[in-house]
Amino acid sequence: MTENKFNIKDTILAVDINEATQAVKENRFKDAIKLLEINLIEHPDHIDSLYLAGVCSRYLKEFDDAIKYIESLLVHAPDMGRAYQELAHINRDMGNEEKSISNYRQACELNPALISSWMSLYEYFKKNNNKPALDHATEQINKLKSLPNILLYIDQVMNEGRLGVAELKCREFLKKNPTHTYAMSQLSEIANRLGHFDDAELLLEKAVQFNPDDGELRMKYALVLRKKQKFAKTMEQVNILCDKYPDNLAYQAQKASEIMQNGQHEDAIDLFDDILSKNPHNFSTFTSKGHALKTLGKTDDAIESYQSAYKIRPDHGEAFFSLANLKTYSFSNPEFMNMKEQIKRVDLSLRDKAYFHFALAQGYESNKQYDEAFFHLKNGNQIKRDQSKYSIERMDNELQAQIDVCNDEFFKNLDIGGNDTKDPIFILGLPRAGSTLIEQILASHSMIDGTLELPNILSLAQSLRGGDIYGKLGNYPKSMGSLSSDQRIDMGRRFIEDTQMHRGSAPMFTDKMPNNFRHIGLIHLIMPNAKIIDARRYPLDCCFSMFKQLFAQGQEFTYGLEEAASYYNSYIKLMNHWDSVLPNKVLRVNNEDVINDLDGQVRRILDYIGVPFEESCISFHETDRSVRTASSEQVRQPINKKGMGRWKPYAKHLKPFVDTLDTDLLLPEDIALIKS
């Protein structure tokens, strides 16, 4: 278990930090500074010493020194909530109200248990007549004041990354107070951060039963259900929240997000507009509304909504990234300058910093400044990789387990079975490999509904793991071998029933979740008549496009060049295995072939599916439908070659691709270009 990420492990200090802390408590700030400086001479990045030195300097009104200490701290601990709170106190005492409020907001986002920050925000919201924000701050303050000090301490250490200490203290408290719902929610958050989602769900389910009127508790429960892809249950909990607390705009916004998840984007936009009519300063709602508008193809309206978000909060990185993610937007000079200034800030959260890096990368690429673009891609991905639990070895083992278990004998022993439905068409493979284009082509057919990326197969696979989230115990895929005929039929039936909400009236529908390629064996067992299309793209184009794209979650292998290339190799190896044990099951469609021979490939795909040719599939870009993925704008344009060879201007940076990818997959001239 990882210990405090904000401190140096096994640091031996010249001065016991408790001695300096005692001096601070006794208001002997100059004495404390002298002691802390002794530590900082040998260990200039010691977090506790920097923090206390900043506090002392503020009390001594030596504000320049105070800022120096805290900004140095933030270089090493950029997501430490208390550091932002202290920076806010410094700016407040210097008379910089705007900066202080921004810092207090960041502090509360990173550590919601900082009561001093909530109190300061309360006074600001009260002065500015921002009733929705004032009500939320009041609720948080009252809750925090009611908590025992030990739980506030647990929140502090948990939000500073010391999960081991937080878990120990939380379990000790719960032994004496087994029904304390706040402590239960804290333990669930620790489980959540460690990836133990079943434990997190169980803890919150019990907590909600003990205290059904705690809205924040129920919201946490809903969010864990969403993470586990139990969308119907998530909507049920959100509806309860909105019925109980109709004036709570945060719950209304979550409901709008769930409505979006169910494909009802127009209804979501109406709800976002209602929220904004009550709180026009809600920048995150403008961003969410922009996402809904983008999905519907209303690009100009989406741009306006994203711009409204960053005008309210200029350091709202997600708004700038969302503009860049349109792939068709060109930043103005003022926007570009703002992003460059924001990225220099020490007091910028890692989340926003990553967004700005990816947005700047897109901006520099548009200006053909490829070295600068790669610098930001590398830094943005590094932030995400540092936060990720992704392991090349673990993923290789997980995919190898499919090969080891799902062999010829496995399928022979289980024989024919499952639900006989012919409704689903699975479009799978790697992200950025052309699956959205194939789906748009098929969704343009009168007999096929396009339903985007459905999580149901991934959820089924996870349910077969049991309590083994990461597959370390081998529960899945081995557990498929014990499925009875009735279970397989029932799982297929439930898939059709659970996905019905995303469909229209057409007899067939697509599911373009890329990661389903890992579970073709499961798909075959429960729906043997389902059609499967492998969307494939030339590895250098595909891997670099993945590296360029900031994915929300679930694609952590994209955060590094070596990781992306290794994953591509494992994908090819597994797909070759499926071709061997399930011959003629999967239709392979190369993105380059679709671009070079659209008519021929469309006819080939439709023939495989078993539906007649329709001209609308050729003019797919004219089809009016919701598209959520990063390729949403591209598939609304006629077929083109713009995406081919986009890696070439970055060739000198891409040696890890050649070092990792199976070179049999690459053109010799491309290998030479990268190595030159």
N, C-alpha and C positions, 0 to 999 in steps of 0.2 A: 504494500500500500504506500502510495507516494506521500511523503511528509511535506511540510510547508514549502511551497514553491517560491515563497517570497523571501526566504532566508537561505544563507549558505549553510549546507549541512556540515556538522561537526566543526563549526567555527569556534576557535578558542580566543576569547576576548581578553584584552589586558584589564579592562574594568568590567566588573559584573554589571549587567544591564539593570539589575534590580537596585543597585546603588544609585544609578542615575535617575531611575524612576522615582525613588524615594525623594531625591532632591527636587524633582519636579513637583511632587505632591506637597512639599514644604515651601513651594514658591521660591526656591533657591535656583533660579533659572541660569544665572551666570556660572554657578558651581556645576550645574548639570551639563552645561555646554562644554566646560573644560574636560569633564570626565568623558563625554561622548566623543569629543575630538581626539582623545587618546585612542579610542577604538577605531575611529575613522581614518587615522593615519595609516594603520596596518590593513584595515578592511573598509575601504571607501565605499563599498557597495552593501554594507551591513544595514538591512532594512530598518530594524528597530532603532538603531542609533540615528539614522537619518531622520526617521519620523519624529523622535523625541527632540532632536536638535531643531527641527522645523518648528515644533510647538514652542520650545523655549525662545527661539528668536522672535516669534510672533508676539509672545507676551512681553518681550523686551523692546517691542516695536522696531526691531531690526528687520524690516520687511524684505529687503533685498536678499539678506542671508536666509531668511525663512523660505523664500521662493527657491533659492538655489538648492537648499537641502531637499525640499519636497520634489522639485523637478528632477533632481538626481535620483531620488527614490523611485519616481515614476519610470525612469529609464529601465530600471531593473524589475519593477513590479507595476506594469502599466494598467492592470485591472484591479488595483487595491482600492477598495471603496473609501477606507479611512484616509488615504492620501488625498483623494479628491475633496473629501470633507475638510481636511486641514487647509488645502489650497483655497477652498471657498472661504474659510474663516479669514485667511490672510487677505484675500481680495475684498472681503466685507470690511475689514478693519482699515483697509487702504481707501475705502470709498468707491471701489469698483463693483457696483451692484450687479451690473449685467454679467460680468465674468463670474461673480460669486454664485449667482443663481444657476448659471450653466454648470458650474462645478458641483453645486448641491444636487442638481438633477442627475449628473453622472454618478455621484456618490450613491444616491438612492437606487439607481439602476443596477449598480454593481453589488451593493449590499443594502437590501431593503430594511435592515434592522438598525440603521443609523438615525436614532431619534433626533439628534441635534440638527441634522440636515432636513428632516421632515418639518421640524419646528420653524426653521428659517424659510422653507418653501411655503409653509402655512401663512406666515406673516406677509410674504410677497404676494401670494394668491389673494389674500384678504384685501390688501392694498389695491390690487388691480381688478377686483370684482370678478375673479375667475371662479365662479361657484362650483363647477364640476371638479376642477382641480383642488379647490379648497375642501370639498367634501371628502375627496379621496385622501388628502393629507390628514384630515381630522380622523378618519377611520384608522389610518396607519398609526398615528400618534397614540390614540386610545388603546389600540391593541398592544403596542410596544410597552406602554406604561403599565399594562396589566400583567406583563410577563415577569417571571422570576429572573433575577440577574444571570443565573447560570445559563438560561436559554438565550439571552442576549449575547452572552459570551460564546455560546455554541454557534450562533449566527455569524459572529465576527470571525471566528477561526475557520468556519466552513467557507465563508466567502473570501477568505484569504488562502484557500487551497489546502488547509491542514485537515484533510478529511479523516485521517486516523484519530487525531485528538477529538474532533467533533463527534465521530461515531462512538468513541469510548465514553465521553461525557454524556452523550444523548442516551445511550443504553443504560448507564448508571442512573440517570434521572427517571427513565421509564420503568425501571425495576421498582422504584418507590411510587411512581405516578403512572400506572399502566394505561390509563385512559386519557392522559393529557394530549389533546389533539394537536396542539402546536408542536410539541416534541415529536409526535408521530409524523407530522408533516416534515419536520427537520430530518428525521431518519429516512423518510422516503426520498427526500432530495439527495441525501448522501448516496442511497441506493441508485437513484436515477443517474447521478454523475459517474458512478462506477459501472453503469450499464446493466444493472440488475432491475430491469423494468417490471418484471413480475412482482418482485418484492415491493417496489415502489407503488404499484397499483394496489396490491393487497393492503398495505399500510394506509393508503389514502381512502380506500373503500371503507375500511373499518372506522377511520377517523370521521368520515362524513356521516356514518351511521350514528356515531356518538354525538356529533354536533352538526345536525343537518341545516342549521341556520347560519353557519359560518360560510359566507359567500366566497372568500378567498381560498378557503380549504376546498370547497367544491370546484373552484376554478382550477386549482392545482390538479385535482383528480381528473378533470376534463382534459387537461393538457397531457397528462400521462396516458390517458386512453387514446388521445390523438396520436401520440408517439408510438403506441402499440397498434395503430391503424384500425382501432375499433371506432369507426366514424359514426355509426348509428348510436352507440352508447355516448359518444362525445356530444352529439347533438342533443341527446336526451338531457344530459347534465347542463348544457348551456341554456336550453329552454327553461329548465327549472330556475336557473339563475336570473334569466330575464323576466320570468313571471314573478319571482320573489322581489327582485330589485329593478323595477322598470326604469328607474332614473339613473342607473349605473351605466355610464357610457362605455366603460371598459368591457362589461359583459355584453353590451350590444355590439361592440366591435368584434368580439370573439364570435358572436353568433353570425355576423356578416361573413367572417372568415370561413366558418363551417358551411354556410350556404354556398360560398364560392367553391369549397371542396366538393360539394354535391353538384356542381355545374350550373347553379342558378345565379349567374353573374349579374344579370339585370336586377334581380331582387336584392343582391348584395349591394349594388351601387345605390339603390334607393335607401337602404339602411345606412350606408356610409354618409349619404347626403343629409339624412335626418340627424345623425350624430354631429356633423359639421355645422348644421344650423343651430345646434345647442352649444357647441364649442368650436368656433372657427379657428382656434389656435392649435387644434389637434393635428400636429404634423404627421404622426404615424398613420392616422386615418386617411389623410391625403395620399400617402404612399400606397396603402392597401387599395384604395379606390383606383389608383393608377394601375395596379396589377390587374384588377378586374377589367378595366377599360382596355388594357393591352391585350388581354386574352380574347376579348370580343373584336379585336382588330380596329378599335377606335384610337389609333395611334396619336393623333393630334390632341385629343382629350386627355389621353394618358400623360403625354408630355406636360400639358398644362397642370395636371394634378401633381406630378412629381416636382415641378418647379414651385408650385404653391407650398409643398412640404419643405423644401430647402430654404425658401424665403422666410419661413417661420423659424427654422433652425438651420443656419448655414453649415453646421458641422454634422448634419444628418447624412452620413455617408451612404446609406441605403438609397436615398433619393437620387444621388448622382450615379451610383452604380446601376440603378434601374434605367436611367436615361441611356447609359452606355450599353446596357444589355439589350436595348432595342436593336442594336447593331446598325441602325440607319440614322442615328442622331449625331449631329456634330456640335460639340461644345463651343459656346461663344468664348471670346477672350476673357470676359469677367468671370465666367464659370470656371474656366481653366485656371485662372489666377487664384480663385478662391480655393480650389482643390489643392493646388500647390502649397498654399499657405496653411491649410488645415493639416496636411500631412507632416508639416514641420513641427506641429505642436506636440509637446511632451504630454500635455493633459488631454489626450485623445484616447478613447477606449480602443482596445484591440479590434473589436468588432467594426467600429467605424473606420479604423485605420486600414483594415483589410478591404473594406468597400472602396475607399478612396484609391488604394493601390490599383485595384482592378479597373476602376473607372479611368484613372490616369493612363493606364496601359492602353486602353481603347483609344483615348484621346491622342496619345503620342503615335500610335500606329496610324491613325487617320492622317497625321501629319508626316508619315513616313520616317519618323524618328525611332527606328527599331531598337537601337541599343537602350534608349530611355524606356521604351515600352517594355522590353524584357526585364529591365531593372525592377520595374513596378510589379510585373507578373511574378518574378522570383520572390520579392518581398511579401507580396500579398499571399502567395501560396505558403511561404515559410511560416507566416502567422497561423494559418489554418493547420499546417502540418504539426506545429508545436502543440496545438490544442487537441489534435486528433489522437485516438488510440490505435490508428491503423498500423498493421504490421504486414509486410510482404509475406513473411513466412507463414503467419496465421492464415492469410487469405489463400496462399498456395495449398496449405493443408486442407482448408475447407473445400476447395474445388477438387482437389485430389480425392477427397472422401467420396464425392459423387462418382468418380471414375472407379474407385475401388469397390463401392457397394453396387452401383447400377451397371453390372456387367451382363453378358449374355445369359448366364445362368439365372440371375436375379429376375429378368423379365420372363424367362421361360417358366420359372417356378410360379410366378404370379399369374401367368396366362392372361387371356383377354378379360377385361372387366372395366368397371367404372361407369359413369353416366354416359349415355350414348348421344348426348347433345352435339350438334354440329354448328352451334351458334358462334363460339369464340374464334377469333383470329389473333394469335399472339405474335406481336412484332417485337423482337428482342435483339440483344446484342450488346454493344457498348454505347454509352452516351456520345452524342455528336457524330454518330455513324450514318445518319440518314433515315432513322426510324420515323421521325416526324414527317418527312417528305412522303414516305411510303404510306403512312397513315392518312395523310391529307389526300393522296391519290385514291385510296380505298374508301375514305369517308365521302368522296365525291360520287360514289356509286349508289344507286337508288336502293340496293339491297343490303347496304352496310352502314351501320352507325359508327362514328368515331367517338370513343370515350376517353381518349388520352391515357395517362399512366395510372393503372388501377393497382392498388396495394394488396389485393386479396390473395394472390398466390404467395407473396412474401409472408403475409400474415399466417396463411395455412402452414407454410414451412416452419415458421417460428413456433406455432402451436405444437408441432411434432418434436421440437427440441425439448419440451417439458420445461424444467427449471434451468436448462442449460442454454443461456442466451447466446454464447459464442460458439457452441458446438464442441467445447473442450472435452466433454464426456462421450461424444460420439452418438448421442441420442438420435440425431438426424444427420445423414439420411438413413441410417440403419433402421430407424423406427418405421420406415415405409414397408419393410419386409413383413411386418406383423399386421398390416392393414387387411381386414377382411373384405370380401367382395361387397358386403353391405356398407361398410365404412367408405369404401372408394366411391360407390354410387352416391352415398349421402354427401360426401365432400364435393363431388362434382355438382350435385343438385344445389348445394348451398352456395357454391360459387356463382351459378346462374342466378339464383334468387338475390344474393347480396349485391350483384352488379346491375340488377334490373333498374335501379334508381338512376343509373348513368346513361341508360339507353333510350332510344326513341322507339319507333314502331317497325324498324327494319328487321328482317329475320336473322341477320348476322351483325357482329360488332367486333371492334378491335380493342385490344389491350396492349399498349405499347410500353409497358414497364421494361426498361432495358435489362435490369438485373434478373429477369425471369429466365435468362439463359442458364443460370445456375440450377434451375429447378425443372428442366424439361422432363426429367424422369418422373417427377411428381405430377406434372401436367398430363403426361401420357397415362399414368395410372388411374387418374380420376376422370379424365375426359379424352379417351383414346382417339376420338374423331376430330378433335380440335386441330385447326391448321396452325402451323408455326412457320414464321418467316424470320430468317436471320439477316438483319440489316448489317452489312459489312462495308468497311471503308479502308482505303489504303492506310497502313499503320502510321506513317509519319503525319499524314493529314489528321487522322483520328486522334492520335495521342497528343499532338500539339493543340488541337482544338479543345481537348479535355483539359489540358493544363491552363489554357486561356480562360476557361469558363469557371466562374465561382458558383459552385452548386450549393444549394441550401443545406442538404444533408444526404447521407446515404452513399456518397461517391467520394469517400476520403482518399481513394487511390489516385485521384486526379491532382493532389497537392504537390506532387513531385515528378520530375522527369523519369527517374528510375522506377518510381512506383507505377506510373501510368504505363510505361513500356513493359514492366513485368506482368502487370495485369492483362495487357493485350496478349502476351505470350500464353498466359494461363487460360484465357478465353478461347484462343485458337485450339489449344490442346483439348479443352473440354468439348468444344463443338465438334472436333474431329472424332472424339469418343462417341458423342451422340449419333453422328453419322454412321459409325461402325455398329453400334448395338441397336439402333433404330433406323435402319436404312430407308431412305426416301420419305422419312418423317418430316424433315425440315427443308424448306426452300431457301436457298441462299441467294440474296439479292445484293450485288455490289453497287455501291453508290455511284461509282464511275460509270457502270453500265447504264444505269438509269439516266445519268446526265447525257451520255453519248447516244443512247438509243431509247428514248422515252417510250415511243409507240411499241416497240418490240418488247420491252421489259414490262410495260403495263399489261399487254396481252398475255405474256408469260405468267405474271402474277395472278391475273383473273382466271386463267385456265387452271392453275393450281388450286385456287379456292373453289372453282366450280360454278362461277357466275358468268353471264354473258358480257361481252365487251360493251362499254358505254363511253361515248366521246367525252363526257364530262370528266372522266378520269384523266384525260390528256390536258384538259383546261382546269386542272385542280386548283390553280391559284385564284380562280373566280368563285370558288366555293366559300360561302359565308358560314363560318362555324367558329367555335371557341378553340383557341390553341394556347396552351399554357407554357410550353417549353421555351427554351432559349432560342429556338429556331422559328418562333412564331411569325416574325416579319419576313424571313426568307421564303417560307412556304406560301406566302401571299404574293409572291412574284413568280413569273414564268421561269422554267428551268434554265439554269446558267452555270457557268464554271467558276464563279467567284470564289468558291470555297476550296478549290483545288490549288495545292502548292502554296498555301498561305504561310507555311512554315519556312519557306526558302529564305526570306529576308533575315530570319533568325538563325540560319544554319550554323553559324559559328558557336552558338550557345547550346546546341543540341547534341553534343557528343554522347551524353548519357543514353540517348535513344539508340545510337549505333552500338554502344557497348552492351546494351541490355536486350534489345529486340533480336529475335531470330533473324539473322541476316538473309535467310532464304526468302523472307517476306519482302525484302527491300530491293529496289532497283540499284544496280551497281553505280550508276551515275549519281544517285542520291547519297549513297554511302561516301563516295568520293567528295561530293560537295560539302558534306558535314565535316569530313576529316581534313579538308584542305585549309 
